[in-house]
């Protein structure tokens, strides 16, 4: 298809048609995939939830170990990520190296 001879309006119309067709095809592909998954699950006698339950992994926000500790108050710790706590800023601004707070 030669697009060079189409006007801007014709190209926009073609773009809209493409977007509609893509959505339609994606929906059809998804429905077909669901049918295939259901057929496989039924053929082996396994519930779909069990079939895909172990395959789908959701990344959860894990905890990050603290890397720095306030020598004046051991309950104050920092992972080294995000904004520096006030006590870290004060430590660094006083001319001391951040490594002095490492755990």
KEROLUM-458640 format. One record per atom (N, C-alpha, C): residue in one letter; x, y, z. Coordinates in steps of 0.1 Angstrom, whole numbers, plus 5000, padded with zeros to 4 digits. Layout:
REM residues N
AXYZ/...
REM end
This chain:
REM residues 103
X500849885000/X500050005000/X500950125000/X500750214990/X501550334989/X500850444997/X501450495008/X500850595016/X501250735012/X502150755003/X502650885000/X501650974993/X500650914986/X499650984979/X498451014987/X498350975000/X497250995008/X497351135015/X496251205017/X496251325024/X496351305039/X496551405047/X496651395061/X495351345067/X494251385062/X492951345067/X492751195064/X493151155053/X493051005049/X493950925058/X495150975061/X496150905069/X495550885083/X494950995089/X494350995102/X493250885102/X492450895092/X491350795091/X491850655091/X492850635083/X493550495082/X494050455096/X494650555103/X495250525116/X494050485126/X492950555125/X491850515134/X491350375130/X491250345117/X490850205113/X491850105118/X493050135118/X494150045122/X493950015137/X493750125145/X493650105159/X492350025163/X491250045156/X490049965158/X490349815155/X490949795144/X491249655140/X492249585149/X493249665154/X494149605164/X493449565177/X492549655182/X491849625194/X490949495192/X490349495180/X489449375177/X490249245177/X491349255170/X492249135169/X492849085182/X493249185190/X493749155204/X492749085212/X491549135211/X490449085219/X490148935214/X490148915201/X489948785196/X491048685200/X492248735199/X493448655203/X493348615218/X492948705226/X492748685241/X491748575243/X490548595236/X489548495238/X489948355233/X490648345222/X491148215217/X492148155227/X493048235233/X493948185243/X493248135255/X492248205260/X491448155271/X490848015268/X490248005256/X489647885252/X490647765252/X491847795247/X492847695246/X493247655261/X493447745269/X493847715283/X492747635290/X491547675288/X490447595294/X490447455289/X490647435276/X490647305270/X491747215275/X492847275277/X494047205282/X493747165297/X493247255305/X492947225319/X491847115320/X490847125312/X489747025312/X490346885307/X491246885298/X491746755292/X492546685303/X493146755312/X493946685322/X493246685336/X492046745336/X491346745349/X491846835360/X492446945356/X493047035365/X492247165365/X491947225376/X491247355376/X492247465370/X491747555362/X492547655356/X493347735367/X492747765378/X493547835389/X494747755393/X494647625394/X495847545397/X496847535386/X496347535374/X497147525362/X498147655361/X497547765363/X498347885361/X498847955374/X498347905385/X498647965398/X500147975401/X500847865398/X502347865401/X503147935390/X502547945378/X503248005367/X503348165368/X502348215375/X502248365375/X502848405388/X503948485387/X504648545398/X504448695398/X503948745410/X503848885411/X504948935420/X505649035414/X506749085422/X506249175433/X506549145445/X506149215456/X507249295462/X506949405467/X508049495473/X508649435485/X509849385484/X510449325495/X511149425504/X511649385515/X512349485523/X513849475520/X514449595522/X515849605519/X516649625532/X517649555533/X518449565546/X519049705547/X519049745560/X519649875563/X521149865561/X521749975555/X523149975553/X523850085562/X523050175568/X523650275576/X522850285589/X523650315600/X523050325613/X523550455620/X522650525627/X523050645635/X523750595647/X525050645649/X525850605660/X525250655673/X524550765673/X523950825685/X522650755689/X521950695679/X520650625682/X520550505672/X520850385677/X520850265669/X519550235663/X518450285668/X517150255662/X516950325649/X517750425646/X517650505634/X518550435623/X517950385613/X518750315602/X518250365589/X519050345579/X518750395565/X519350285555/X518550255545/X518950155535/X519850215525/X519950345524/X520850405514/X520050435501/X518750415502/X517850445491/X516950555494/X516550635484/X515650745487/X516350865493/X515550955499/X516151075505/X516951035518/X517951115520/X518751095532/X518051145544/X517951065555/X517351115567/X518151235572/X517551315581/X518151435586/X519451395593/X519551285601/X520751255608/X521851225599/X521551165587/X522651135577/X523151265571/X522151355567/X522551485561/X523451555571/X523051565584/X523851635594/X525251575595/X525351445594/X526651375595/X527551415583/X526951405571/X527751435559/X528151585559/X527251675563/X527451815563/X528551855573/X528751775583/X529751805593/X531151765588/X531251715576/X532451685570/X532951535572/X532051455578/X532351315580/X531951235568/X532651125565/X532351035554/X531150955557/X530350925547/X529150845548/X529550705553/X530750655549/X531150525552/X531250505568/X531350615575/X531450605589/X530150565596/X529050555588/X527750515593/X527450375589/X528350315581/X527950175575/X527850075586/X526949985584/X526649875594/X527649765591/
REM end
